[in-house]
């Protein structure tokens, strides 16, 4: 995967929470099994899910394809170690 630029994504937690409430299994659409374990074990699950979503969107933008034409959400694994910057695999 070749990085073409800087990817950035900003997401508001309120609309994200509403989407999660209204769309059943929404988190399953963009989180891997390991990410879901992390999300559900965190004290603020929707905040961490929102972080994962935003990071994946930013990675897609940085490679110039977005998450439609080059890869999809499950092609990227995000790890957010305690107090450390996220890792993208």
Backbone as JSON Lines, residues from 0, in Angstrom:
{"i":0,"aa":"X","n":[0.86,-1.17,0.0],"ca":[0.0,0.0,0.0],"c":[0.9,1.23,0.0]}
{"i":1,"aa":"X","n":[0.65,2.11,-0.89],"ca":[1.46,3.31,-1.02],"c":[0.72,4.51,-0.44]}
{"i":2,"aa":"X","n":[1.4,5.24,0.43],"ca":[0.81,6.44,1.03],"c":[1.01,7.59,0.05]}
{"i":3,"aa":"X","n":[-0.09,8.26,-0.31],"ca":[-0.04,9.38,-1.26],"c":[-0.11,10.74,-0.58]}
{"i":4,"aa":"X","n":[-0.55,10.78,0.64],"ca":[-0.69,12.06,1.32],"c":[-1.15,11.87,2.74]}
{"i":5,"aa":"X","n":[-1.58,12.93,3.34],"ca":[-2.08,12.89,4.7],"c":[-3.59,12.7,4.65]}
{"i":6,"aa":"X","n":[-4.07,11.76,5.42],"ca":[-5.51,11.55,5.51],"c":[-6.01,12.07,6.83]}
{"i":7,"aa":"X","n":[-7.16,12.72,6.81],"ca":[-7.73,13.24,8.04],"c":[-9.23,13.02,8.0]}
{"i":8,"aa":"X","n":[-9.79,12.68,9.13],"ca":[-11.23,12.51,9.23],"c":[-11.68,13.07,10.57]}
{"i":9,"aa":"X","n":[-12.72,13.85,10.54],"ca":[-13.29,14.42,11.76],"c":[-14.71,13.89,11.87]}
{"i":10,"aa":"X","n":[-15.04,13.39,13.03],"ca":[-16.36,12.8,13.23],"c":[-16.95,13.32,14.53]}
{"i":11,"aa":"X","n":[-18.21,13.69,14.48],"ca":[-18.9,14.17,15.68],"c":[-19.54,12.97,16.38]}
{"i":12,"aa":"X","n":[-19.32,12.86,17.68],"ca":[-19.79,11.7,18.43],"c":[-21.32,11.61,18.47]}
{"i":13,"aa":"X","n":[-22.01,12.73,18.55],"ca":[-23.49,12.7,18.63],"c":[-24.13,12.0,17.45]}
{"i":14,"aa":"X","n":[-23.87,12.45,16.21],"ca":[-24.45,11.76,15.06],"c":[-23.98,10.31,14.94]}
{"i":15,"aa":"X","n":[-22.74,10.05,15.33],"ca":[-22.23,8.67,15.28],"c":[-23.02,7.79,16.24]}
{"i":16,"aa":"X","n":[-23.27,8.27,17.46],"ca":[-24.06,7.5,18.43],"c":[-25.47,7.24,17.91]}
{"i":17,"aa":"X","n":[-26.05,8.26,17.3],"ca":[-27.41,8.1,16.75],"c":[-27.43,7.03,15.67]}
{"i":18,"aa":"X","n":[-26.43,7.05,14.8],"ca":[-26.35,6.03,13.75],"c":[-26.21,4.64,14.36]}
{"i":19,"aa":"X","n":[-25.4,4.51,15.39],"ca":[-25.23,3.21,16.05],"c":[-26.54,2.73,16.68]}
{"i":20,"aa":"X","n":[-27.32,3.63,17.23],"ca":[-28.61,3.26,17.83],"c":[-29.62,2.86,16.76]}
{"i":21,"aa":"X","n":[-29.6,3.54,15.62],"ca":[-30.62,3.32,14.59],"c":[-30.3,2.21,13.6]}
{"i":22,"aa":"X","n":[-29.03,1.86,13.48],"ca":[-28.64,0.82,12.51],"c":[-28.09,-0.39,13.26]}
{"i":23,"aa":"X","n":[-28.86,-1.41,13.27],"ca":[-28.47,-2.63,13.97],"c":[-27.17,-3.19,13.39]}
{"i":24,"aa":"X","n":[-26.3,-3.63,14.24],"ca":[-25.01,-4.22,13.85],"c":[-24.11,-3.26,13.07]}
{"i":25,"aa":"X","n":[-24.28,-1.97,13.26],"ca":[-23.47,-0.99,12.53],"c":[-21.98,-1.17,12.82]}
{"i":26,"aa":"X","n":[-21.64,-1.4,14.07],"ca":[-20.22,-1.55,14.42],"c":[-19.6,-2.76,13.73]}
{"i":27,"aa":"X","n":[-20.38,-3.8,13.52],"ca":[-19.87,-5.0,12.84],"c":[-19.47,-4.71,11.4]}
{"i":28,"aa":"X","n":[-19.99,-3.66,10.82],"ca":[-19.7,-3.34,9.42],"c":[-18.3,-2.76,9.23]}
{"i":29,"aa":"X","n":[-17.72,-2.19,10.28],"ca":[-16.4,-1.58,10.09],"c":[-15.37,-2.0,11.13]}
{"i":30,"aa":"X","n":[-15.78,-2.75,12.15],"ca":[-14.82,-3.21,13.16],"c":[-14.49,-4.69,12.94]}
{"i":31,"aa":"X","n":[-13.23,-5.02,13.09],"ca":[-12.83,-6.43,13.08],"c":[-13.22,-7.03,14.42]}
{"i":32,"aa":"X","n":[-13.12,-8.34,14.54],"ca":[-13.47,-9.0,15.81],"c":[-12.59,-8.49,16.95]}
{"i":33,"aa":"X","n":[-11.29,-8.33,16.69],"ca":[-10.4,-7.82,17.74],"c":[-10.75,-6.39,18.14]}
{"i":34,"aa":"X","n":[-11.11,-5.57,17.15],"ca":[-11.51,-4.19,17.45],"c":[-12.79,-4.17,18.28]}
{"i":35,"aa":"X","n":[-13.74,-5.04,17.95],"ca":[-14.99,-5.09,18.73],"c":[-14.72,-5.5,20.17]}
{"i":36,"aa":"X","n":[-13.8,-6.44,20.38],"ca":[-13.45,-6.83,21.75],"c":[-12.92,-5.62,22.51]}
{"i":37,"aa":"X","n":[-12.06,-4.86,21.85],"ca":[-11.49,-3.66,22.47],"c":[-12.59,-2.63,22.76]}
{"i":38,"aa":"X","n":[-13.45,-2.39,21.78],"ca":[-14.53,-1.4,21.94],"c":[-15.42,-1.77,23.12]}
{"i":39,"aa":"X","n":[-15.87,-3.01,23.17],"ca":[-16.82,-3.41,24.21],"c":[-16.18,-3.55,25.59]}
{"i":40,"aa":"X","n":[-14.85,-3.64,25.65],"ca":[-14.2,-3.72,26.96],"c":[-13.78,-2.34,27.47]}
{"i":41,"aa":"X","n":[-13.95,-1.32,26.64],"ca":[-13.54,0.03,27.06],"c":[-14.65,0.68,27.89]}
{"i":42,"aa":"X","n":[-14.28,1.65,28.71],"ca":[-15.29,2.34,29.52],"c":[-16.25,3.2,28.69]}
{"i":43,"aa":"X","n":[-15.81,3.61,27.5],"ca":[-16.65,4.43,26.62],"c":[-16.67,3.79,25.22]}
{"i":44,"aa":"X","n":[-17.46,2.74,25.04],"ca":[-17.43,1.97,23.79],"c":[-17.68,2.79,22.52]}
{"i":45,"aa":"X","n":[-18.66,3.67,22.54],"ca":[-18.96,4.42,21.32],"c":[-17.87,5.43,20.98]}
{"i":46,"aa":"X","n":[-17.22,5.97,21.97],"ca":[-16.1,6.88,21.72],"c":[-14.97,6.13,21.01]}
{"i":47,"aa":"X","n":[-14.64,4.94,21.49],"ca":[-13.57,4.17,20.87],"c":[-13.98,3.66,19.48]}
{"i":48,"aa":"X","n":[-15.22,3.28,19.32],"ca":[-15.7,2.86,18.0],"c":[-15.6,4.03,17.02]}
{"i":49,"aa":"X","n":[-15.94,5.21,17.47],"ca":[-15.85,6.41,16.63],"c":[-14.4,6.68,16.24]}
{"i":50,"aa":"X","n":[-13.48,6.5,17.18],"ca":[-12.05,6.68,16.88],"c":[-11.61,5.69,15.79]}
{"i":51,"aa":"X","n":[-11.99,4.44,15.94],"ca":[-11.61,3.42,14.96],"c":[-12.16,3.77,13.58]}
{"i":52,"aa":"X","n":[-13.43,4.17,13.54],"ca":[-14.05,4.55,12.27],"c":[-13.29,5.71,11.62]}
{"i":53,"aa":"X","n":[-12.99,6.74,12.4],"ca":[-12.31,7.92,11.87],"c":[-10.89,7.59,11.39]}
{"i":54,"aa":"X","n":[-10.19,6.76,12.14],"ca":[-8.83,6.37,11.73],"c":[-8.87,5.62,10.41]}
{"i":55,"aa":"X","n":[-9.82,4.71,10.28],"ca":[-9.92,3.94,9.02],"c":[-10.26,4.85,7.85]}
{"i":56,"aa":"X","n":[-11.15,5.79,8.06],"ca":[-11.48,6.76,7.01],"c":[-10.24,7.56,6.61]}
{"i":57,"aa":"X","n":[-9.46,7.98,7.59],"ca":[-8.25,8.77,7.32],"c":[-7.21,7.94,6.56]}
{"i":58,"aa":"X","n":[-7.06,6.67,6.9],"ca":[-6.12,5.8,6.18],"c":[-6.55,5.68,4.72]}
{"i":59,"aa":"X","n":[-7.82,5.49,4.48],"ca":[-8.32,5.41,3.11],"c":[-8.01,6.67,2.31]}
{"i":60,"aa":"X","n":[-8.16,7.8,2.95],"ca":[-7.86,9.07,2.28],"c":[-6.36,9.22,2.01]}
{"i":61,"aa":"X","n":[-5.54,8.73,2.93],"ca":[-4.09,8.89,2.76],"c":[-3.53,8.07,1.62]}
{"i":62,"aa":"X","n":[-4.2,6.99,1.26],"ca":[-3.73,6.18,0.12],"c":[-4.43,6.57,-1.17]}
{"i":63,"aa":"X","n":[-5.3,7.55,-1.08],"ca":[-5.9,8.11,-2.28],"c":[-7.11,7.38,-2.83]}
{"i":64,"aa":"X","n":[-7.62,6.39,-2.09],"ca":[-8.76,5.64,-2.61],"c":[-10.03,5.83,-1.8]}
{"i":65,"aa":"X","n":[-9.88,6.23,-0.56],"ca":[-11.03,6.19,0.33],"c":[-11.3,4.74,0.69]}
{"i":66,"aa":"X","n":[-12.43,4.48,1.28],"ca":[-12.75,3.11,1.66],"c":[-13.76,2.51,0.7]}
{"i":67,"aa":"X","n":[-13.63,2.82,-0.55],"ca":[-14.55,2.27,-1.53],"c":[-13.78,1.53,-2.61]}
{"i":68,"aa":"X","n":[-12.76,2.16,-3.13],"ca":[-12.14,1.66,-4.35],"c":[-10.77,1.02,-4.15]}
{"i":69,"aa":"X","n":[-10.28,0.85,-3.0],"ca":[-8.97,0.27,-2.83],"c":[-8.98,-0.84,-1.81]}
{"i":70,"aa":"X","n":[-9.68,-0.58,-0.76],"ca":[-9.83,-1.56,0.3],"c":[-11.07,-1.2,1.1]}
{"i":71,"aa":"X","n":[-11.4,-2.06,2.02],"ca":[-12.6,-1.86,2.82],"c":[-12.23,-1.85,4.29]}
{"i":72,"aa":"X","n":[-13.18,-1.58,5.14],"ca":[-12.94,-1.45,6.57],"c":[-12.21,-2.65,7.17]}
{"i":73,"aa":"X","n":[-12.55,-3.85,6.74],"ca":[-11.93,-5.02,7.36],"c":[-10.53,-5.31,6.83]}
{"i":74,"aa":"X","n":[-10.06,-4.52,5.88],"ca":[-8.68,-4.64,5.4],"c":[-7.7,-3.93,6.33]}
{"i":75,"aa":"X","n":[-8.21,-3.16,7.26],"ca":[-7.38,-2.36,8.16],"c":[-7.71,-2.77,9.59]}
{"i":76,"aa":"X","n":[-6.69,-3.01,10.39],"ca":[-6.87,-3.32,11.81],"c":[-6.28,-2.18,12.62]}
{"i":77,"aa":"X","n":[-7.06,-1.62,13.53],"ca":[-6.61,-0.52,14.38],"c":[-6.42,-1.03,15.8]}
{"i":78,"aa":"X","n":[-5.29,-0.7,16.38],"ca":[-5.04,-0.99,17.79],"c":[-4.76,0.34,18.48]}
{"i":79,"aa":"X","n":[-5.42,0.54,19.61],"ca":[-5.23,1.77,20.37],"c":[-4.69,1.37,21.75]}
{"i":80,"aa":"X","n":[-3.36,1.28,21.88],"ca":[-2.78,0.91,23.18],"c":[-3.09,1.97,24.23]}
{"i":81,"aa":"X","n":[-3.11,1.55,25.45],"ca":[-3.42,2.46,26.56],"c":[-2.53,3.7,26.55]}
{"i":82,"aa":"X","n":[-3.09,4.85,26.27],"ca":[-2.37,6.1,26.32],"c":[-1.38,6.33,25.19]}
{"i":83,"aa":"X","n":[-1.34,5.44,24.23],"ca":[-0.38,5.57,23.13],"c":[-1.12,5.91,21.83]}
{"i":84,"aa":"X","n":[-0.4,6.41,20.84],"ca":[-1.04,6.66,19.54],"c":[-1.54,5.35,18.92]}
{"i":85,"aa":"X","n":[-2.56,5.41,18.09],"ca":[-3.08,4.2,17.46],"c":[-2.08,3.58,16.49]}
{"i":86,"aa":"X","n":[-2.17,2.26,16.36],"ca":[-1.39,1.51,15.38],"c":[-2.33,1.06,14.28]}
{"i":87,"aa":"X","n":[-1.86,1.15,13.05],"ca":[-2.65,0.7,11.9],"c":[-1.94,-0.49,11.28]}
{"i":88,"aa":"X","n":[-2.68,-1.57,11.12],"ca":[-2.12,-2.76,10.47],"c":[-2.94,-3.1,9.24]}
